[in-house]
C-alpha cells in the first residue's frame, strides 16, 4: 500500500507530477534529462552527490529500499537537491552542468519560473518503487537501448567498471541483487570469474527486466517507454511523445545538439568474444526487445 500523498513545497512551488528519467547505464537517460533541463519551467537534477548516495545505497542493498522510511529519505534528499539557492550547482557533476549550460556554481534556473521538478540521475531505475511511494503522482520516462551498444559504452567507462570489483559481491551482499544482475549467492563465484563484458550484460539484462515489470504494473499515463534508437532516428517525434506525456513543451534542440553514438556501433567496438558473451547472457531479452 502506498503512503498517503505528501504535499511537498520547494522554492515556494508545490511539487506535482515530478518527472524521473530511468534507464540502464548508457541508455540515454542523460539525453532526455538534458531536453527536460533546457525546457521552460523545469528544474531537473542529474547525479547530485547526495541523491546518488541514497540511490546507490538502495540499489546495492534492496532491504534498505524496502524499509519503512525509505521513501521519506529519498523525498527529502530530492527536495534538497531541487532548492534554488546561490551556488546550487556547485555540487553537480559535469554531466548536469553541461546539460544546463552552466559555467561556475549556478544556479541553473530561476525559482520564479519553476513549475515542474525532476531527476535523471544514473541508476535511478533501481529506486523506482521508492520514488512511487515518495511521489505517487510521479511520471516516469524509461529508455531502452540495444544491450550490445550499452555494453560497449560501459566497457569504456571506468565508473561503470568500478562496480565489478570482487568486494561488490562480498559476504554482506544481498540476493537477488538486481543492481549487478546476480540472482543468488551460489552465483557469486561465477560472477567474480566472468569477464567484464559478461558483467555488463548482466547489469543490462537485469535493468530491462525491471523496466518490463514497471511497464506491466504502471498505467500509460504514468510511464512512457522510449527506444534510444528511435530518439536518434527521429528526435522530433521522440520529444513530441515526451511533450504529450508530460503535457508540456519540451525542447527538441537539446537532442539535436548532442554527440550520440550510432546505433549498432557495437559491431566495431566489441570484440567477437565479448559480443558472443553478451548475446549468450542476454539472448532472451535482446530477442524480446527486437534486437537481432
Secondary structure, 3 states (H helix, E strand, C coil): CCCCCCCCEECCEECCCCEEEEECCCCCHHHHHHHHHCCCCEEEECCCHHHHHHHHHHHHCHHHHCCCCHHHHHHHHHHHHCCCCCCHHHHCCHHHHHHHCCCCCCCCCCHHHCCEEEECCCCHHHHHHHHHHHCCCCEEEEEECCHHHHHHHHHCCHHHHHHHCHHHHCCCCCCCECCCCECCHHHHHHHHHCCHHHHHHHHHHHHHHHHHHHHHHCCCCCEEEEEHHHHHHCHHHHHHHHHHHHCCCCCCHHHHCCCCCCCCCHHHHCCHHHHHHHHHHCHHHHHHCCCC
